[in-house]
Amino acid sequence: MSREVAVVTGGGQGIGKAIVERLLAEDRAVVVVEMRDERLEWLDEAISESRAWVVVGDAGEDAVAARAVAAAESLGALTGWVNNAALFHDAWLHEVGGAGVMELVRRNLQPCLAGAAAAVAAFRVQGVPGSIVNISSHQAQRAVRGALPYATAKAAMEGLTRALAVDYGPWDVRVNALALGSVATERLRSLEESGAEAYARVEAAIRDLHPLGRAGEAAEVADTVAFLLSARSSFISGAVLPVDGARSAQGHDPEAVMPS
């Protein structure tokens, strides 16, 4: 049997990189879709062994998704797709207007649509079961002030996850989403540049927001993605799984107390 292959958009750094490394460790081949191919030297060995490939381009473009499918099929059997690419761009509706916000929503949601369309078509042509994992956020349910476009796009992504699971389940295609809490990536660590005192406030806030008392690790997200792409999760579809240290379960209250 040929090696199973997964496509990971935005797989060059942060959570995406951790997902790629986890899948390679499971002996999957991986196609990484990134806007640029710089700082991807860590993939050189896997590429030389025909276990990885890089497709450079916008994950929201159908042509780029098609190139990713072709690259995947040159490595083995495409059975998984991870829609991880995201745009972090805050905006206020009263400043940028409806059209401006809609464009930011589109740029976050379009990669998920393009990826899912390419993946579903490829799974059906190959006649194999397939799994799609969409990387969402706690913000889909609990918005953060100032991040309206991102929260709106992630809420749409979770609705899309359920609709895809219903539409394509009869062809043995599973679709799930992960709603992430704060994860310790380069983006979060970059806040250290704001100064020790300011960063200490951020760390304290993250501890308060997550009942487990910390931010998540990218490797923990990657482990969950690997599970959802595998046969071990063969009856899980249409689910939005919180990977957030109970952040979404917690209700802040002025009378809250700690256990003695």
Secondary structure, DSSP 4 states (H G I P E B T S, - for coil): -PPEEEEEETTTSHHHHHHHHHHHHTT-EEEEEES--TT-GGGHHHHHTTSEEEEES-TTSHHHHHHHHHHHHHHSEEEEEEE-------B-HHHHHHHHHHHHHHHHHHHHHHHHHHHHHHHHHHT--EEEEEEEEGGGTSPPTTBHHHHHHHHHHHHHHHHHHHHHGGGTEEEEEEEE--EESHHHHGGGGG-HHHHHHHHHHHHHHSTTSS-EEHHHHHHHHHHHHSGGGTT--S-EEEESTTGGG----TT-----
